[in-house]
Amino acid sequence: MARNQLRPIVRMRSTAGTGTTYVTRKNRRNDPDRMVLRKYDPAARRHVEFREER
């Protein structure tokens, strides 16, 4: 597999509704479903869940 197919770049959008995004890579073999990470949202000034958008 090519590099871009195995570890694609995904955007993580804040669930707080602030529009803040993180950009990361994920391994499709280990995480075939949408990723959810708890990260810091500077607009909300607290940690919130960030969900993968497609």
PDBQT receptor file of N, H, CA, C and O in Angstrom, charges set to zero:
ATOM      1  N   MET A   1       0.826  -1.185   0.000  1.00  0.00    +0.000 N 
ATOM      2  CA  MET A   1       0.000   0.000   0.000  1.00  0.00    +0.000 C 
ATOM      3  C   MET A   1       0.868   1.245   0.000  1.00  0.00    +0.000 C 
ATOM      4  O   MET A   1       1.954   1.272   0.579  1.00  0.00    +0.000 OA
ATOM      5  N   ALA A   2       0.378   2.241  -0.641  1.00  0.00    +0.000 N 
ATOM      6  H   ALA A   2      -0.504   2.219  -1.111  1.00  0.00    +0.000 HD
ATOM      7  CA  ALA A   2       1.090   3.511  -0.644  1.00  0.00    +0.000 C 
ATOM      8  C   ALA A   2       0.937   4.191   0.713  1.00  0.00    +0.000 C 
ATOM      9  O   ALA A   2       0.034   3.873   1.487  1.00  0.00    +0.000 OA
ATOM     10  N   ARG A   3       1.813   5.104   0.976  1.00  0.00    +0.000 N 
ATOM     11  H   ARG A   3       2.547   5.362   0.347  1.00  0.00    +0.000 HD
ATOM     12  CA  ARG A   3       1.806   5.761   2.277  1.00  0.00    +0.000 C 
ATOM     13  C   ARG A   3       0.498   6.498   2.541  1.00  0.00    +0.000 C 
ATOM     14  O   ARG A   3      -0.018   6.438   3.657  1.00  0.00    +0.000 OA
ATOM     15  N   ASN A   4      -0.042   7.180   1.562  1.00  0.00    +0.000 N 
ATOM     16  H   ASN A   4       0.377   7.229   0.656  1.00  0.00    +0.000 HD
ATOM     17  CA  ASN A   4      -1.249   7.954   1.770  1.00  0.00    +0.000 C 
ATOM     18  C   ASN A   4      -2.478   7.081   2.001  1.00  0.00    +0.000 C 
ATOM     19  O   ASN A   4      -3.435   7.526   2.634  1.00  0.00    +0.000 OA
ATOM     20  N   GLN A   5      -2.469   5.853   1.500  1.00  0.00    +0.000 N 
ATOM     21  H   GLN A   5      -1.691   5.492   0.985  1.00  0.00    +0.000 HD
ATOM     22  CA  GLN A   5      -3.616   4.979   1.693  1.00  0.00    +0.000 C 
ATOM     23  C   GLN A   5      -3.619   4.333   3.073  1.00  0.00    +0.000 C 
ATOM     24  O   GLN A   5      -4.684   4.121   3.652  1.00  0.00    +0.000 OA
ATOM     25  N   LEU A   6      -2.450   4.020   3.604  1.00  0.00    +0.000 N 
ATOM     26  H   LEU A   6      -1.585   4.193   3.134  1.00  0.00    +0.000 HD
ATOM     27  CA  LEU A   6      -2.372   3.349   4.892  1.00  0.00    +0.000 C 
ATOM     28  C   LEU A   6      -2.542   4.320   6.055  1.00  0.00    +0.000 C 
ATOM     29  O   LEU A   6      -3.240   4.006   7.019  1.00  0.00    +0.000 OA
ATOM     30  N   ARG A   7      -1.917   5.492   5.980  1.00  0.00    +0.000 N 
ATOM     31  H   ARG A   7      -1.350   5.747   5.196  1.00  0.00    +0.000 HD
ATOM     32  CA  ARG A   7      -2.009   6.476   7.061  1.00  0.00    +0.000 C 
ATOM     33  C   ARG A   7      -2.486   7.819   6.512  1.00  0.00    +0.000 C 
ATOM     34  O   ARG A   7      -1.677   8.726   6.318  1.00  0.00    +0.000 OA
ATOM     35  N   PRO A   8      -3.783   7.957   6.261  1.00  0.00    +0.000 N 
ATOM     36  CA  PRO A   8      -4.291   9.208   5.693  1.00  0.00    +0.000 C 
ATOM     37  C   PRO A   8      -4.303  10.339   6.713  1.00  0.00    +0.000 C 
ATOM     38  O   PRO A   8      -4.325  10.102   7.920  1.00  0.00    +0.000 OA
ATOM     39  N   ILE A   9      -4.288  11.557   6.215  1.00  0.00    +0.000 N 
ATOM     40  H   ILE A   9      -4.269  11.749   5.234  1.00  0.00    +0.000 HD
ATOM     41  CA  ILE A   9      -4.413  12.735   7.060  1.00  0.00    +0.000 C 
ATOM     42  C   ILE A   9      -5.895  12.944   7.342  1.00  0.00    +0.000 C 
ATOM     43  O   ILE A   9      -6.712  12.959   6.421  1.00  0.00    +0.000 OA
ATOM     44  N   VAL A  10      -6.241  13.105   8.616  1.00  0.00    +0.000 N 
ATOM     45  H   VAL A  10      -5.578  13.093   9.365  1.00  0.00    +0.000 HD
ATOM     46  CA  VAL A  10      -7.632  13.328   9.002  1.00  0.00    +0.000 C 
ATOM     47  C   VAL A  10      -7.735  14.623   9.793  1.00  0.00    +0.000 C 
ATOM     48  O   VAL A  10      -6.798  15.031  10.480  1.00  0.00    +0.000 OA
ATOM     49  N   ARG A  11      -8.897  15.259   9.679  1.00  0.00    +0.000 N 
ATOM     50  H   ARG A  11      -9.658  14.928   9.121  1.00  0.00    +0.000 HD
ATOM     51  CA  ARG A  11      -9.168  16.477  10.441  1.00  0.00    +0.000 C 
ATOM     52  C   ARG A  11     -10.080  16.131  11.598  1.00  0.00    +0.000 C 
ATOM     53  O   ARG A  11     -11.079  15.433  11.428  1.00  0.00    +0.000 OA
ATOM     54  N   MET A  12      -9.729  16.626  12.783  1.00  0.00    +0.000 N 
ATOM     55  H   MET A  12      -8.917  17.193  12.922  1.00  0.00    +0.000 HD
ATOM     56  CA  MET A  12     -10.514  16.403  13.986  1.00  0.00    +0.000 C 
ATOM     57  C   MET A  12     -11.217  17.708  14.329  1.00  0.00    +0.000 C 
ATOM     58  O   MET A  12     -10.559  18.726  14.548  1.00  0.00    +0.000 OA
ATOM     59  N   ARG A  13     -12.559  17.692  14.378  1.00  0.00    +0.000 N 
ATOM     60  H   ARG A  13     -13.093  16.866  14.200  1.00  0.00    +0.000 HD
ATOM     61  CA  ARG A  13     -13.333  18.902  14.665  1.00  0.00    +0.000 C 
ATOM     62  C   ARG A  13     -13.887  18.839  16.091  1.00  0.00    +0.000 C 
ATOM     63  O   ARG A  13     -14.323  17.785  16.554  1.00  0.00    +0.000 OA
ATOM     64  N   SER A  14     -13.862  19.967  16.767  1.00  0.00    +0.000 N 
ATOM     65  H   SER A  14     -13.508  20.823  16.391  1.00  0.00    +0.000 HD
ATOM     66  CA  SER A  14     -14.325  20.079  18.151  1.00  0.00    +0.000 C 
ATOM     67  C   SER A  14     -15.829  19.853  18.241  1.00  0.00    +0.000 C 
ATOM     68  O   SER A  14     -16.588  20.305  17.384  1.00  0.00    +0.000 OA
ATOM     69  N   THR A  15     -16.254  19.144  19.293  1.00  0.00    +0.000 N 
ATOM     70  H   THR A  15     -15.637  18.776  19.989  1.00  0.00    +0.000 HD
ATOM     71  CA  THR A  15     -17.679  18.936  19.530  1.00  0.00    +0.000 C 
ATOM     72  C   THR A  15     -18.289  20.096  20.311  1.00  0.00    +0.000 C 
ATOM     73  O   THR A  15     -19.499  20.122  20.534  1.00  0.00    +0.000 OA
ATOM     74  N   ALA A  16     -17.456  21.062  20.731  1.00  0.00    +0.000 N 
ATOM     75  H   ALA A  16     -16.473  21.041  20.550  1.00  0.00    +0.000 HD
ATOM     76  CA  ALA A  16     -17.961  22.218  21.476  1.00  0.00    +0.000 C 
ATOM     77  C   ALA A  16     -18.608  23.242  20.551  1.00  0.00    +0.000 C 
ATOM     78  O   ALA A  16     -19.234  24.191  21.024  1.00  0.00    +0.000 OA
ATOM     79  N   GLY A  17     -18.466  23.063  19.237  1.00  0.00    +0.000 N 
ATOM     80  H   GLY A  17     -17.958  22.292  18.853  1.00  0.00    +0.000 HD
ATOM     81  CA  GLY A  17     -19.093  23.969  18.294  1.00  0.00    +0.000 C 
ATOM     82  C   GLY A  17     -18.315  25.247  18.049  1.00  0.00    +0.000 C 
ATOM     83  O   GLY A  17     -18.879  26.229  17.568  1.00  0.00    +0.000 OA
ATOM     84  N   THR A  18     -17.028  25.252  18.373  1.00  0.00    +0.000 N 
ATOM     85  H   THR A  18     -16.570  24.454  18.764  1.00  0.00    +0.000 HD
ATOM     86  CA  THR A  18     -16.210  26.452  18.192  1.00  0.00    +0.000 C 
ATOM     87  C   THR A  18     -15.552  26.500  16.821  1.00  0.00    +0.000 C 
ATOM     88  O   THR A  18     -15.044  27.545  16.416  1.00  0.00    +0.000 OA
ATOM     89  N   GLY A  19     -15.554  25.389  16.107  1.00  0.00    +0.000 N 
ATOM     90  H   GLY A  19     -15.966  24.540  16.436  1.00  0.00    +0.000 HD
ATOM     91  CA  GLY A  19     -14.918  25.350  14.796  1.00  0.00    +0.000 C 
ATOM     92  C   GLY A  19     -13.437  25.038  14.833  1.00  0.00    +0.000 C 
ATOM     93  O   GLY A  19     -12.782  25.051  13.791  1.00  0.00    +0.000 OA
ATOM     94  N   THR A  20     -12.894  24.760  16.003  1.00  0.00    +0.000 N 
ATOM     95  H   THR A  20     -13.426  24.750  16.849  1.00  0.00    +0.000 HD
ATOM     96  CA  THR A  20     -11.481  24.431  16.140  1.00  0.00    +0.000 C 
ATOM     97  C   THR A  20     -11.208  23.044  15.573  1.00  0.00    +0.000 C 
ATOM     98  O   THR A  20     -11.986  22.116  15.793  1.00  0.00    +0.000 OA
ATOM     99  N   THR A  21     -10.098  22.902  14.840  1.00  0.00    +0.000 N 
ATOM    100  H   THR A  21      -9.466  23.656  14.662  1.00  0.00    +0.000 HD
ATOM    101  CA  THR A  21      -9.738  21.607  14.266  1.00  0.00    +0.000 C 
ATOM    102  C   THR A  21      -8.291  21.277  14.581  1.00  0.00    +0.000 C 
ATOM    103  O   THR A  21      -7.453  22.166  14.734  1.00  0.00    +0.000 OA
ATOM    104  N   TYR A  22      -8.012  19.992  14.676  1.00  0.00    +0.000 N 
ATOM    105  H   TYR A  22      -8.692  19.270  14.552  1.00  0.00    +0.000 HD
ATOM    106  CA  TYR A  22      -6.661  19.460  14.736  1.00  0.00    +0.000 C 
ATOM    107  C   TYR A  22      -6.453  18.629  13.482  1.00  0.00    +0.000 C 
ATOM    108  O   TYR A  22      -7.409  18.058  12.958  1.00  0.00    +0.000 OA
ATOM    109  N   VAL A  23      -5.229  18.549  12.992  1.00  0.00    +0.000 N 
ATOM    110  H   VAL A  23      -4.452  19.013  13.418  1.00  0.00    +0.000 HD
ATOM    111  CA  VAL A  23      -4.900  17.712  11.845  1.00  0.00    +0.000 C 
ATOM    112  C   VAL A  23      -3.930  16.646  12.327  1.00  0.00    +0.000 C 
ATOM    113  O   VAL A  23      -2.927  16.960  12.968  1.00  0.00    +0.000 OA
ATOM    114  N   THR A  24      -4.222  15.391  12.024  1.00  0.00    +0.000 N 
ATOM    115  H   THR A  24      -5.037  15.135  11.504  1.00  0.00    +0.000 HD
ATOM    116  CA  THR A  24      -3.377  14.282  12.454  1.00  0.00    +0.000 C 
ATOM    117  C   THR A  24      -3.447  13.170  11.414  1.00  0.00    +0.000 C 
ATOM    118  O   THR A  24      -4.186  13.276  10.435  1.00  0.00    +0.000 OA
ATOM    119  N   ARG A  25      -2.691  12.122  11.620  1.00  0.00    +0.000 N 
ATOM    120  H   ARG A  25      -2.090  12.035  12.414  1.00  0.00    +0.000 HD
ATOM    121  CA  ARG A  25      -2.730  10.936  10.774  1.00  0.00    +0.000 C 
ATOM    122  C   ARG A  25      -3.273   9.776  11.589  1.00  0.00    +0.000 C 
ATOM    123  O   ARG A  25      -3.135   9.741  12.812  1.00  0.00    +0.000 OA
ATOM    124  N   LYS A  26      -3.893   8.824  10.897  1.00  0.00    +0.000 N 
ATOM    125  H   LYS A  26      -4.005   8.852   9.903  1.00  0.00    +0.000 HD
ATOM    126  CA  LYS A  26      -4.371   7.643  11.594  1.00  0.00    +0.000 C 
ATOM    127  C   LYS A  26      -4.047   6.404  10.786  1.00  0.00    +0.000 C 
ATOM    128  O   LYS A  26      -3.928   6.465   9.562  1.00  0.00    +0.000 OA
ATOM    129  N   ASN A  27      -3.906   5.298  11.458  1.00  0.00    +0.000 N 
ATOM    130  H   ASN A  27      -4.003   5.248  12.452  1.00  0.00    +0.000 HD
ATOM    131  CA  ASN A  27      -3.633   4.023  10.824  1.00  0.00    +0.000 C 
ATOM    132  C   ASN A  27      -4.961   3.330  10.567  1.00  0.00    +0.000 C 
ATOM    133  O   ASN A  27      -5.684   3.007  11.510  1.00  0.00    +0.000 OA
ATOM    134  N   ARG A  28      -5.287   3.099   9.311  1.00  0.00    +0.000 N 
ATOM    135  H   ARG A  28      -4.699   3.361   8.546  1.00  0.00    +0.000 HD
ATOM    136  CA  ARG A  28      -6.578   2.488   8.966  1.00  0.00    +0.000 C 
ATOM    137  C   ARG A  28      -6.679   1.046   9.417  1.00  0.00    +0.000 C 
ATOM    138  O   ARG A  28      -7.785   0.562   9.659  1.00  0.00    +0.000 OA
ATOM    139  N   ARG A  29      -5.574   0.350   9.537  1.00  0.00    +0.000 N 
ATOM    140  H   ARG A  29      -4.676   0.743   9.341  1.00  0.00    +0.000 HD
ATOM    141  CA  ARG A  29      -5.627  -1.047   9.979  1.00  0.00    +0.000 C 
ATOM    142  C   ARG A  29      -5.987  -1.137  11.456  1.00  0.00    +0.000 C 
ATOM    143  O   ARG A  29      -6.749  -2.019  11.853  1.00  0.00    +0.000 OA
ATOM    144  N   ASN A  30      -5.449  -0.236  12.275  1.00  0.00    +0.000 N 
ATOM    145  H   ASN A  30      -4.830   0.480  11.953  1.00  0.00    +0.000 HD
ATOM    146  CA  ASN A  30      -5.720  -0.282  13.714  1.00  0.00    +0.000 C 
ATOM    147  C   ASN A  30      -7.010   0.438  14.085  1.00  0.00    +0.000 C 
ATOM    148  O   ASN A  30      -7.686   0.031  15.030  1.00  0.00    +0.000 OA
ATOM    149  N   ASP A  31      -7.368   1.498  13.364  1.00  0.00    +0.000 N 
ATOM    150  H   ASP A  31      -6.820   1.829  12.597  1.00  0.00    +0.000 HD
ATOM    151  CA  ASP A  31      -8.554   2.298  13.676  1.00  0.00    +0.000 C 
ATOM    152  C   ASP A  31      -9.425   2.464  12.431  1.00  0.00    +0.000 C 
ATOM    153  O   ASP A  31      -9.413   3.534  11.822  1.00  0.00    +0.000 OA
ATOM    154  N   PRO A  32     -10.180   1.436  12.037  1.00  0.00    +0.000 N 
ATOM    155  CA  PRO A  32     -10.989   1.570  10.832  1.00  0.00    +0.000 C 
ATOM    156  C   PRO A  32     -12.197   2.484  11.017  1.00  0.00    +0.000 C 
ATOM    157  O   PRO A  32     -12.706   3.034  10.040  1.00  0.00    +0.000 OA
ATOM    158  N   ASP A  33     -12.666   2.657  12.265  1.00  0.00    +0.000 N 
ATOM    159  H   ASP A  33     -12.252   2.210  13.059  1.00  0.00    +0.000 HD
ATOM    160  CA  ASP A  33     -13.815   3.516  12.529  1.00  0.00    +0.000 C 
ATOM    161  C   ASP A  33     -13.360   4.961  12.703  1.00  0.00    +0.000 C 
ATOM    162  O   ASP A  33     -12.165   5.254  12.695  1.00  0.00    +0.000 OA
ATOM    163  N   ARG A  34     -14.320   5.848  12.860  1.00  0.00    +0.000 N 
ATOM    164  H   ARG A  34     -15.291   5.610  12.867  1.00  0.00    +0.000 HD
ATOM    165  CA  ARG A  34     -13.979   7.253  13.081  1.00  0.00    +0.000 C 
ATOM    166  C   ARG A  34     -13.325   7.422  14.446  1.00  0.00    +0.000 C 
ATOM    167  O   ARG A  34     -13.753   6.827  15.435  1.00  0.00    +0.000 OA
ATOM    168  N   MET A  35     -12.292   8.234  14.478  1.00  0.00    +0.000 N 
ATOM    169  H   MET A  35     -11.945   8.717  13.674  1.00  0.00    +0.000 HD
ATOM    170  CA  MET A  35     -11.518   8.446  15.689  1.00  0.00    +0.000 C 
ATOM    171  C   MET A  35     -12.168   9.524  16.551  1.00  0.00    +0.000 C 
ATOM    172  O   MET A  35     -12.735  10.489  16.036  1.00  0.00    +0.000 OA
ATOM    173  N   VAL A  36     -12.078   9.347  17.869  1.00  0.00    +0.000 N 
ATOM    174  H   VAL A  36     -11.618   8.564  18.286  1.00  0.00    +0.000 HD
ATOM    175  CA  VAL A  36     -12.534  10.355  18.828  1.00  0.00    +0.000 C 
ATOM    176  C   VAL A  36     -11.412  10.543  19.838  1.00  0.00    +0.000 C 
ATOM    177  O   VAL A  36     -11.003   9.589  20.500  1.00  0.00    +0.000 OA
ATOM    178  N   LEU A  37     -10.912  11.775  19.960  1.00  0.00    +0.000 N 
ATOM    179  H   LEU A  37     -11.244  12.550  19.423  1.00  0.00    +0.000 HD
ATOM    180  CA  LEU A  37      -9.848  12.085  20.903  1.00  0.00    +0.000 C 
ATOM    181  C   LEU A  37     -10.284  13.222  21.811  1.00  0.00    +0.000 C 
ATOM    182  O   LEU A  37     -11.037  14.104  21.396  1.00  0.00    +0.000 OA
ATOM    183  N   ARG A  38      -9.813  13.201  23.042  1.00  0.00    +0.000 N 
ATOM    184  H   ARG A  38      -9.202  12.485  23.380  1.00  0.00    +0.000 HD
ATOM    185  CA  ARG A  38     -10.089  14.288  23.973  1.00  0.00    +0.000 C 
ATOM    186  C   ARG A  38      -8.869  15.195  23.982  1.00  0.00    +0.000 C 
ATOM    187  O   ARG A  38      -7.798  14.814  24.456  1.00  0.00    +0.000 OA
ATOM    188  N   LYS A  39      -9.048  16.424  23.442  1.00  0.00    +0.000 N 
ATOM    189  H   LYS A  39      -9.917  16.734  23.057  1.00  0.00    +0.000 HD
ATOM    190  CA  LYS A  39      -7.939  17.361  23.294  1.00  0.00    +0.000 C 
ATOM    191  C   LYS A  39      -8.372  18.743  23.769  1.00  0.00    +0.000 C 
ATOM    192  O   LYS A  39      -9.553  18.985  24.019  1.00  0.00    +0.000 OA
ATOM    193  N   TYR A  40      -7.410  19.638  23.889  1.00  0.00    +0.000 N 
ATOM    194  H   TYR A  40      -6.450  19.442  23.686  1.00  0.00    +0.000 HD
ATOM    195  CA  TYR A  40      -7.673  20.990  24.375  1.00  0.00    +0.000 C 
ATOM    196  C   TYR A  40      -8.228  21.868  23.255  1.00  0.00    +0.000 C 
ATOM    197  O   TYR A  40      -7.668  21.921  22.160  1.00  0.00    +0.000 OA
ATOM    198  N   ASP A  41      -9.322  22.549  23.538  1.00  0.00    +0.000 N 
ATOM    199  H   ASP A  41      -9.777  22.506  24.428  1.00  0.00    +0.000 HD
ATOM    200  CA  ASP A  41      -9.915  23.496  22.603  1.00  0.00    +0.000 C 
ATOM    201  C   ASP A  41      -9.614  24.907  23.114  1.00  0.00    +0.000 C 
ATOM    202  O   ASP A  41     -10.183  25.324  24.123  1.00  0.00    +0.000 OA
ATOM    203  N   PRO A  42      -8.726  25.653  22.436  1.00  0.00    +0.000 N 
ATOM    204  CA  PRO A  42      -8.358  26.983  22.935  1.00  0.00    +0.000 C 
ATOM    205  C   PRO A  42      -9.500  27.984  22.903  1.00  0.00    +0.000 C 
ATOM    206  O   PRO A  42      -9.512  28.917  23.706  1.00  0.00    +0.000 OA
ATOM    207  N   ALA A  43     -10.460  27.821  22.001  1.00  0.00    +0.000 N 
ATOM    208  H   ALA A  43     -10.451  27.063  21.348  1.00  0.00    +0.000 HD
ATOM    209  CA  ALA A  43     -11.589  28.746  21.942  1.00  0.00    +0.000 C 
ATOM    210  C   ALA A  43     -12.531  28.521  23.129  1.00  0.00    +0.000 C 
ATOM    211  O   ALA A  43     -13.055  29.480  23.697  1.00  0.00    +0.000 OA
ATOM    212  N   ALA A  44     -12.744  27.261  23.499  1.00  0.00    +0.000 N 
ATOM    213  H   ALA A  44     -12.319  26.483  23.037  1.00  0.00    +0.000 HD
ATOM    214  CA  ALA A  44     -13.598  26.936  24.635  1.00  0.00    +0.000 C 
ATOM    215  C   ALA A  44     -12.821  26.988  25.949  1.00  0.00    +0.000 C 
ATOM    216  O   ALA A  44     -13.413  27.045  27.027  1.00  0.00    +0.000 OA
ATOM    217  N   ARG A  45     -11.495  26.969  25.852  1.00  0.00    +0.000 N 
ATOM    218  H   ARG A  45     -11.014  26.922  24.976  1.00  0.00    +0.000 HD
ATOM    219  CA  ARG A  45     -10.582  27.007  26.991  1.00  0.00    +0.000 C 
ATOM    220  C   ARG A  45     -10.792  25.836  27.950  1.00  0.00    +0.000 C 
ATOM    221  O   ARG A  45     -10.762  25.997  29.170  1.00  0.00    +0.000 OA
ATOM    222  N   ARG A  46     -11.005  24.659  27.369  1.00  0.00    +0.000 N 
ATOM    223  H   ARG A  46     -11.030  24.529  26.377  1.00  0.00    +0.000 HD
ATOM    224  CA  ARG A  46     -11.131  23.435  28.154  1.00  0.00    +0.000 C 
ATOM    225  C   ARG A  46     -10.914  22.234  27.242  1.00  0.00    +0.000 C 
ATOM    226  O   ARG A  46     -10.855  22.383  26.021  1.00  0.00    +0.000 OA
ATOM    227  N   HIS A  47     -10.794  21.054  27.823  1.00  0.00    +0.000 N 
ATOM    228  H   HIS A  47     -10.842  20.933  28.815  1.00  0.00    +0.000 HD
ATOM    229  CA  HIS A  47     -10.648  19.832  27.055  1.00  0.00    +0.000 C 
ATOM    230  C   HIS A  47     -12.026  19.337  26.625  1.00  0.00    +0.000 C 
ATOM    231  O   HIS A  47     -12.945  19.244  27.440  1.00  0.00    +0.000 OA
ATOM    232  N   VAL A  48     -12.159  19.025  25.355  1.00  0.00    +0.000 N 
ATOM    233  H   VAL A  48     -11.413  19.101  24.693  1.00  0.00    +0.000 HD
ATOM    234  CA  VAL A  48     -13.419  18.508  24.799  1.00  0.00    +0.000 C 
ATOM    235  C   VAL A  48     -13.095  17.366  23.843  1.00  0.00    +0.000 C 
ATOM    236  O   VAL A  48     -11.934  17.141  23.503  1.00  0.00    +0.000 OA
ATOM    237  N   GLU A  49     -14.128  16.650  23.412  1.00  0.00    +0.000 N 
ATOM    238  H   GLU A  49     -15.071  16.833  23.688  1.00  0.00    +0.000 HD
ATOM    239  CA  GLU A  49     -13.930  15.583  22.440  1.00  0.00    +0.000 C 
ATOM    240  C   GLU A  49     -13.805  16.177  21.042  1.00  0.00    +0.000 C 
ATOM    241  O   GLU A  49     -14.537  17.093  20.668  1.00  0.00    +0.000 OA
ATOM    242  N   PHE A  50     -12.876  15.643  20.294  1.00  0.00    +0.000 N 
ATOM    243  H   PHE A  50     -12.281  14.899  20.598  1.00  0.00    +0.000 HD
ATOM    244  CA  PHE A  50     -12.699  15.994  18.892  1.00  0.00    +0.000 C 
ATOM    245  C   PHE A  50     -13.012  14.741  18.091  1.00  0.00    +0.000 C 
ATOM    246  O   PHE A  50     -12.463  13.672  18.357  1.00  0.00    +0.000 OA
ATOM    247  N   ARG A  51     -13.901  14.876  17.105  1.00  0.00    +0.000 N 
ATOM    248  H   ARG A  51     -14.347  15.744  16.889  1.00  0.00    +0.000 HD
ATOM    249  CA  ARG A  51     -14.304  13.731  16.278  1.00  0.00    +0.000 C 
ATOM    250  C   ARG A  51     -13.766  13.902  14.868  1.00  0.00    +0.000 C 
ATOM    251  O   ARG A  51     -13.653  15.013  14.349  1.00  0.00    +0.000 OA
ATOM    252  N   GLU A  52     -13.442  12.778  14.272  1.00  0.00    +0.000 N 
ATOM    253  H   GLU A  52     -13.534  11.876  14.694  1.00  0.00    +0.000 HD
ATOM    254  CA  GLU A  52     -12.933  12.771  12.900  1.00  0.00    +0.000 C 
ATOM    255  C   GLU A  52     -14.046  13.152  11.935  1.00  0.00    +0.000 C 
ATOM    256  O   GLU A  52     -15.157  12.628  12.015  1.00  0.00    +0.000 OA
ATOM    257  N   GLU A  53     -13.743  14.060  11.032  1.00  0.00    +0.000 N 
ATOM    258  H   GLU A  53     -12.841  14.486  10.967  1.00  0.00    +0.000 HD
ATOM    259  CA  GLU A  53     -14.697  14.410   9.980  1.00  0.00    +0.000 C 
ATOM    260  C   GLU A  53     -14.168  13.903   8.650  1.00  0.00    +0.000 C 
ATOM    261  O   GLU A  53     -12.955  13.816   8.454  1.00  0.00    +0.000 OA
ATOM    262  N   ARG A  54     -15.065  13.570   7.739  1.00  0.00    +0.000 N 
ATOM    263  H   ARG A  54     -16.050  13.641   7.899  1.00  0.00    +0.000 HD
ATOM    264  CA  ARG A  54     -14.637  13.029   6.450  1.00  0.00    +0.000 C 
ATOM    265  C   ARG A  54     -15.131  13.912   5.336  1.00  0.00    +0.000 C 
ATOM    266  O   ARG A  54     -14.876  13.630   4.165  1.00  0.00    +0.000 OA
TER     267      ARG A  54
